[in-house]
Amino acid sequence: MARIGFIGLGNMGGPMAANLVKAGHEVLGFDLAAPVLKAAEESGVKPASHASQAVKEAAVVITMLPQGKHVLTAWTDILQSTAQGTLVIDCSTIDVESSRRAHEMAKTAGCLSLDAPVSGGTGGASAGTLTFMAGGSEEAFAQAKPILEAMGKKIVHCGEAGAGQAAKICNNMILGISMVGVCEAFALAEKLGLSHQALFDVASTSSGQCWSINTYCPVPGPVPTSPANNDYKPGFAAALMLKDLRLSQEAALASGASTPLGAQAAQLYALFEKLGNGGRDFSAIIEMFREKA
Ligand code: NAD
């Protein structure tokens, strides 16, 4: 079992660290927010007074932070305190450029590094069923895999530095676009007098099928577990979808890729957030396509 330093114990990091404790690892944690650190302590994480204290003598360090700037600041601190050969893993969803810079910093410090963003949300983090999309060397991935397995059920090595972040934002760009398409179709069906169930029964078994309709249907009824049945409580908050769509657009701009529908989806989610919906599930965007919105 390993000694693990865990930085960022929020909605995702907290339950992920708790699963590492359950798997028998010694986890030293740090978060800037005192109540978050206290909650982690209750799940068996040993609280540290500073990031450097949490990572000193750790064989593995994991960060789970909001954005690229937080990761780069934290890694600058961390890499001053870790021994050469330490494996540093970033599980946050951040821009590809910052992720690649973090890998370079780790290389300069003589550490192994992996970007390993997740999908599965807070439910997956608590249940230990996250999917990890990893970028980095074969050696870093091989060392990280058994650690990540304590927090997830699917671990995919996507390629070299930054490839995990690239896979994450491409996947979520598909999701944002497909959800908008499914919502538009249900709004049109309502105008045409077609029932939700009828559209679901046809589209979920025909060429329109996709995760946004089959698993996460944006209207109440056809899929009883979807957030539409629970007043659009997230789930996956619209603000997080907007964050990921913006990351995809930054990456498209930087790489010269053409993503017109991704750009449109980002604009629609920006408007939806501006209307006060950032904390609601991202499937609630269907309301924007109805007359009352
Ligand atoms: P969160 O805001 O709940 O947690 C982030 C934590 O980082 C906070 O507790 C904050 O105090 C702490 N923090 C910030 N800077 C720090 C620093 N320098 N040192 C120590 N602690 C610091 O966010 P979250 O929902 O846990 O998300 C974390 C990451 O996971 C984000 O990149 C997000 O996009 C990604 N993600 C979230 C979900 C989700 O459903 N919440 C799903 C997939 C991916």
Residues whose N, C-alpha, C, O or C-beta is under 5 A from the ligand:
A	BS01	NAD	I7 G8 L9 G10 N11 M12 G13 F30 D31 L32 A33 V36 M64 L65 P66 Q67 H70 A74 C91 S92 T93 V118 S119 G121 T122 G235
